[in-house]
């Protein structure tokens, strides 16, 4: 890992010199000690994976583990202690964790309804934030979070890891340099074969789980047996569906490659087609976006059919005047000329996992993004993924979900993404909160 990180630093420095690392945040505390101490919130699955990766980065210490499930906390603490030889402190309530003066940054991998509220609490406490995608449960939260990062002058990075993948960065440079001419359309997809979640039964809350704290900012709902720890993704009250659970990645790359920000028009179709159960969000969905200057993109999600398009369960295709570029989910890309002849086949030098692995693309690739965050906090490198950009890529699938939920075509302000002249859609721009948990800048 030490060798990997030295190589990573050298590569990122070279890319920065080439102008590929485009964003440089203003950092309030550049005199931070060389050892970055992080706390990880929400460690049942992805958060556990992130904790392990952070613990293996040079001069980074996972000093704190926070989860509302006692079993999860203890399991993660034990694993990090075994990995590093040092036992992190355990917390159940993130508000108590944020009182710790020794904490430099909060890593958030809790359910979606917690992402922006926890990040705002951390910023107010003077901490830097790494936040898993999506950065918010609804567009209003993303706007507040973007403003808060600027107000409190801290680094906030979303987990859109492809922003730090070397070959994907190279591919974006190729697109912007005109490798396939003017790029006017992009298509992204995600496919999986998820099973039914059945019908939830109202049961007693497990004794190890603080369900009230798990709900946190969300208005209270009774506990059901098929909700925690993963199926909350498919309920609007807490989750955001496949469009944000996975589509955020492809939509972020498409927006990056097309060089667009907010749309002028959004249309979505789909439904819960495969199973009759409690799943509320679509298991099959298409979202089409139109942008100023004659550009458009389409995202397709198939949660219950994992046919591998382009031999990958996820990816992006860019269509230009002179050819086509395929970025099949990981850190590779291909360029075809008009007529379909393959003219460039670029493969990563870094071992990667299955592109649809729910844990991530593999530690070697994912650690590049985490290393960039750690070095950006220290003021050593430019930031590949500031929250202002993460917010834009989160708003797009959120608009897609709003279009699907209202059954209406959305017309938007291309300067900020706000929906125009549509009361039903505007109502879904934000959410109601449990009393005392409202997000206030």
MOLINKA-V852950 format. One record per residue. N is the residue number from 0. RES is the residue in one small letter. SS is DSSP state (@ for helix, = for strand, . for the rest). OMEGA is omega as a letter, one per 40 degrees, with the letter a starting at -180 (none if undefined). NEAR is the number of other ideal C-beta (glycine too) atoms within 12 Angstrom. Layout:
{{N	RES	SS	OMEGA	NEAR} {N	RES	SS	OMEGA	NEAR}}
This chain:
{{0	x	.	i	22} {1	x	@	i	14} {2	x	@	i	11} {3	x	@	a	26} {4	x	@	i	26} {5	x	@	i	15} {6	x	@	i	20} {7	x	@	a	36} {8	x	@	i	26} {9	x	@	a	17} {10	x	@	a	30} {11	x	@	i	34} {12	x	@	i	20} {13	x	@	i	18} {14	x	@	i	29} {15	x	@	i	25} {16	x	@	i	13} {17	x	.	i	18} {18	x	.	a	16} {19	x	.	i	31} {20	x	.	a	31} {21	x	.	a	23} {22	x	=	i	28} {23	x	.	a	17} {24	x	.	i	37} {25	x	.	a	21} {26	x	.	a	28} {27	x	.	a	22} {28	x	.	a	22} {29	x	.	i	19} {30	x	.	i	11} {31	x	.	i	29} {32	x	.	a	15} {33	x	.	i	18} {34	x	.	i	21} {35	x	=	a	37} {36	x	=	a	33} {37	x	=	i	43} {38	x	=	a	50} {39	x	=	a	51} {40	x	=	i	52} {41	x	.	a	45} {42	x	.	i	44} {43	x	.	a	34} {44	x	.	a	28} {45	x	@	i	37} {46	x	@	i	45} {47	x	@	i	36} {48	x	@	i	34} {49	x	@	i	43} {50	x	@	i	45} {51	x	@	a	35} {52	x	@	i	40} {53	x	@	a	46} {54	x	@	a	40} {55	x	.	i	27} {56	x	.	i	40} {57	x	.	i	25} {58	x	.	i	24} {59	x	=	i	39} {60	x	=	i	33} {61	x	=	a	44} {62	x	=	a	34} {63	x	=	i	42} {64	x	=	a	46} {65	x	=	i	47} {66	x	.	a	42} {67	x	.	i	37} {68	x	=	a	32} {69	x	@	a	23} {70	x	@	i	22} {71	x	@	i	35} {72	x	@	a	36} {73	x	@	i	21} {74	x	@	a	25} {75	x	@	i	42} {76	x	@	a	32} {77	x	@	a	20} {78	x	@	i	24} {79	x	@	i	37} {80	x	@	i	22} {81	x	@	a	15} {82	x	@	a	22} {83	x	@	a	22} {84	x	.	i	11} {85	x	.	a	19} {86	x	.	i	22} {87	x	.	i	40} {88	x	=	a	26} {89	x	=	i	31} {90	x	=	i	32} {91	x	.	a	30} {92	x	.	a	26} {93	x	@	i	42} {94	x	@	i	26} {95	x	@	i	19} {96	x	@	a	38} {97	x	.	i	32} {98	x	.	a	22} {99	x	.	a	26} {100	x	.	a	13} {101	x	.	a	21} {102	x	.	i	34} {103	x	.	a	40} {104	x	=	i	47} {105	x	=	i	53} {106	x	=	a	55} {107	x	=	i	50} {108	x	.	i	43} {109	x	.	i	47} {110	x	.	a	43} {111	x	@	a	47} {112	x	@	i	37} {113	x	@	a	44} {114	x	@	a	52} {115	x	@	i	52} {116	x	@	i	44} {117	x	@	i	48} {118	x	@	i	51} {119	x	@	i	43} {120	x	@	a	36} {121	x	@	i	42} {122	x	@	i	35} {123	x	@	i	26} {124	x	.	i	27} {125	x	.	a	25} {126	x	.	i	43} {127	x	=	a	43} {128	x	=	i	50} {129	x	=	a	52} {130	x	=	i	55} {131	x	.	i	48} {132	x	.	e	43} {133	x	.	a	48} {134	x	.	a	49} {135	x	.	i	45} {136	x	.	a	48} {137	x	.	a	44} {138	x	@	a	43} {139	x	@	i	35} {140	x	@	i	41} {141	x	@	i	47} {142	x	@	i	31} {143	x	@	a	36} {144	x	@	i	44} {145	x	@	i	36} {146	x	@	a	24} {147	x	@	i	36} {148	x	@	i	41} {149	x	@	a	22} {150	x	@	a	20} {151	x	.	i	30} {152	x	.	i	20} {153	x	.	i	38} {154	x	.	i	48} {155	x	=	a	50} {156	x	=	i	45} {157	x	=	a	47} {158	x	.	i	44} {159	x	.	a	44} {160	x	@	a	47} {161	x	@	i	49} {162	x	@	i	44} {163	x	@	i	43} {164	x	.	a	45} {165	x	@	a	38} {166	x	@	i	35} {167	x	@	i	45} {168	x	@	i	38} {169	x	@	i	31} {170	x	@	i	41} {171	x	@	i	38} {172	x	@	i	25} {173	x	@	i	28} {174	x	@	a	37} {175	x	@	i	24} {176	x	.	i	20} {177	x	.	a	17} {178	x	.	i	29} {179	x	.	a	33} {180	x	.	i	21} {181	x	.	i	20} {182	x	=	a	39} {183	x	=	a	26} {184	x	=	i	28} {185	x	=	i	40} {186	x	=	i	34} {187	x	=	a	47} {188	x	=	i	44} {189	x	=	a	46} {190	x	=	i	34} {191	x	.	i	29} {192	x	=	a	18} {193	x	.	a	32} {194	x	.	i	18} {195	x	.	i	20} {196	x	.	i	30} {197	x	.	i	17} {198	x	.	a	16} {199	x	.	i	23} {200	x	.	i	13} {201	x	=	a	14} {202	x	.	i	15} {203	x	.	i	12} {204	x	.	i	21} {205	x	.	a	19} {206	x	.	a	10} {207	x	.	a	20} {208	x	=	i	26} {209	x	.	a	25} {210	x	@	i	28} {211	x	@	i	20} {212	x	@	i	30} {213	x	@	i	35} {214	x	@	i	30} {215	x	.	a	37} {216	x	.	a	38} {217	x	.	i	35} {218	x	.	a	19} {219	x	.	i	20} {220	x	.	a	21} {221	x	.	a	17} {222	x	.	i	22} {223	x	=	a	24} {224	x	.	a	21} {225	x	.	a	24} {226	x	.	a	35} {227	x	.	f	35} {228	x	.	a	30} {229	x	.	a	23} {230	x	@	i	28} {231	x	@	i	37} {232	x	@	a	37} {233	x	@	i	36} {234	x	.	a	31} {235	x	.	a	29} {236	x	.	a	30} {237	x	.	a	36} {238	x	.	a	33} {239	x	.	i	48} {240	x	@	a	44} {241	x	@	a	45} {242	x	@	i	50} {243	x	@	i	50} {244	x	@	i	43} {245	x	.	a	42} {246	x	@	i	49} {247	x	@	a	49} {248	x	@	a	49} {249	x	@	a	48} {250	x	@	i	49} {251	x	@	i	45} {252	x	@	i	47} {253	x	@	i	48} {254	x	@	i	42} {255	x	@	a	40} {256	x	@	i	43} {257	x	@	a	41} {258	x	.	a	25} {259	x	.	i	33} {260	x	.	a	27} {261	x	.	a	34} {262	x	.	i	46} {263	x	.	a	29} {264	x	=	a	30} {265	x	=	i	45} {266	x	=	i	29} {267	x	=	i	38} {268	x	=	i	22} {269	x	=	a	31} {270	x	=	i	23} {271	x	.	a	25} {272	x	.	a	18} {273	x	.	a	22} {274	x	.	i	20} {275	x	.	a	13} {276	x	.	a	23} {277	x	.	a	26} {278	x	.	a	34} {279	x	.	a	26} {280	x	.	a	39} {281	x	.	i	36} {282	x	.	i	35} {283	x	=	a	30} {284	x	=	i	38} {285	x	=	i	29} {286	x	=	i	44} {287	x	=	i	32} {288	x	=	i	45} {289	x	=	a	28} {290	x	=	i	29} {291	x	.	i	19} {292	x	.	i	16} {293	x	.	i	14} {294	x	=	a	29} {295	x	=	i	28} {296	x	=	a	42} {297	x	=	i	33} {298	x	=	i	50} {299	x	=	i	37} {300	x	=	i	45} {301	x	=	a	31} {302	x	.	a	37} {303	x	=	i	28} {304	x	.	a	21} {305	x	.	i	23} {306	x	.	a	18} {307	x	.	i	21} {308	x	=	a	25} {309	x	.	i	26} {310	x	.	i	17} {311	x	=	i	30} {312	x	.	i	33} {313	x	=	i	42} {314	x	=	a	39} {315	x	=	i	46} {316	x	=	i	38} {317	x	=	i	44} {318	x	=	a	29} {319	x	=	a	28} {320	x	.	a	17} {321	x	.	a	21} {322	x	=	a	28} {323	x	=	i	34} {324	x	=	i	46} {325	x	=	i	37} {326	x	=	a	42} {327	x	.	i	37} {328	x	.	a	41} {329	x	.	a	40} {330	x	.	i	37} {331	x	.	i	34} {332	x	=	i	41} {333	x	=	i	31} {334	x	=	i	33} {335	x	=	i	24} {336	x	=	i	19} {337	x	.	a	15} {338	x	.	i	10} {339	x	.	a	12} {340	x	.	i	13} {341	x	=	a	16} {342	x	=	i	20} {343	x	=	i	22} {344	x	=	a	17} {345	x	=	a	27} {346	x	.	a	18} {347	x	.	i	30} {348	x	.	a	19} {349	x	.	i	27} {350	x	.	a	18} {351	x	.	a	31} {352	x	.	i	23} {353	x	.	a	23} {354	x	.	a	38} {355	x	.	i	34} {356	x	.	a	22} {357	x	.	i	24} {358	x	.	i	24} {359	x	.	a	38} {360	x	.	a	38} {361	x	.	a	26} {362	x	@	a	31} {363	x	@	i	31} {364	x	@	a	36} {365	x	@	a	41} {366	x	@	i	39} {367	x	@	a	43} {368	x	@	i	46} {369	x	@	i	44} {370	x	@	i	43} {371	x	@	i	44} {372	x	@	a	50} {373	x	@	a	43} {374	x	@	i	38} {375	x	@	i	40} {376	x	@	i	41} {377	x	.	a	30} {378	x	.	a	22} {379	x	.	a	27} {380	x	.	i	35} {381	x	.	a	30} {382	x	=	i	39} {383	x	.	a	41} {384	x	.	i	47} {385	x	=	a	36} {386	x	@	i	48} {387	x	@	i	30} {388	x	@	i	33} {389	x	@	i	48} {390	x	@	a	45} {391	x	@	a	41} {392	x	@	i	49} {393	x	@	i	48} {394	x	@	a	48} {395	x	@	i	50} {396	x	@	i	53} {397	x	@	i	51} {398	x	@	i	51} {399	x	@	i	50} {400	x	@	i	43} {401	x	@	i	41} {402	x	@	a	36} {403	x	@	a	38} {404	x	@	i	30} {405	x	@	a	23} {406	x	.	a	17} {407	x	.	i	24} {408	x	.	i	27} {409	x	=	i	40} {410	x	=	a	24} {411	x	=	i	35} {412	x	.	a	24} {413	x	.	i	25} {414	x	.	a	13} {415	x	.	i	23} {416	x	.	a	40} {417	x	.	a	27} {418	x	=	a	34} {419	x	.	i	24} {420	x	.	a	14} {421	x	.	a	25} {422	x	@	a	12} {423	x	@	i	16} {424	x	@	a	32} {425	x	@	i	24} {426	x	@	a	17} {427	x	.	i	28} {428	x	.	a	33} {429	x	.	a	24} {430	x	.	i	30} {431	x	.	a	19} {432	x	.	i	27} {433	x	.	a	22} {434	x	.	a	10} {435	x	.	a	13} {436	x	.	a	26} {437	x	.	i	21} {438	x	.	i	34} {439	x	.	a	17} {440	x	.	none	19}}
